[in-house]
Amino acid sequence: MVDYRKIITIQAGKRGGKPCIRGMRITVYDILSWMSLGMSPNEIVEEYPELQAEDIYAALSFAADRERSIYQVAV
């Protein structure tokens, strides 16, 4: 399991404070969007060589935890 806290960064001045991958300008949202369009983790890494497979899984873990926390608050 990937510890996304070591990979996902949030900086006020970068991409409007959205969660990014290792301080880059690629956001968790970008990765989720690419995957929703049918791109596999391998295809994303091939298209964006600055990313690693671990980054993709960190984005998924981050999104899952965020979803879980939203659901727990709503219940």
N, C-alpha and C positions, 0 to 999 in steps of 0.2 A: 504494500500500500504506500502511496506517495504522500509525504507530508507537504501539503500545498503551502503551508505557512512559510516554508523556506523558498518558495518559488513565486508565489503571487505577491505583488507589491502594490501598494496604494499610495500615490503621491498627489497632493493637491494640484500641482501645476502640470501634471502629465495626464493627457486624455481626459481632462475634467474630473480627475480623482477616481476614475474607473479602475477596477482591479486589472493590473497588467502582469505580463509574464516577465519576471526577472528584470524589472525596470525598463523594459523595452516599451515601444508604443503599441505592441500587440496586446489586445485586451482579452479577457476571458470571454466576453461577448463575441469577439471576432472568431475565436476558436469554436464556440458553440454554434455560431452561424454557419461556419464552413461545414461543420459536421451535419447540421440540419439540411444542408444542400447535398449531402451524400458523400462528402470527402471522408476518407478513412484517416486515422492518425498518420499512417505512412505517407499518404498523399499530401497531407498538410506539411509534414516535415520535408518532403521533397520540394514542395512549392516554396516553403519558407525555411531555408537551411539554417537560419539562426535559431530555430526551435529544435527541441529534442522531444522524443516520444514522452519522456517524463513530464514535460511542460503541458502536453495535451491532457495527460491523466490528472495532473494537478488542477487544471482548469475544470475538468469534470468533477473532481472531488470538492473543489471550492463551490461550484454551482449546486452540488448535491447538499452540502452542509448549509448553504444559504437557503435553499428550498426547505430543508428540514426545519430550520429555525423560524422561517415565516409560517410554516404550517403549525408549529407548536404554539406560536403566539396567537394564531387565529382560532385555535381550538378552545 
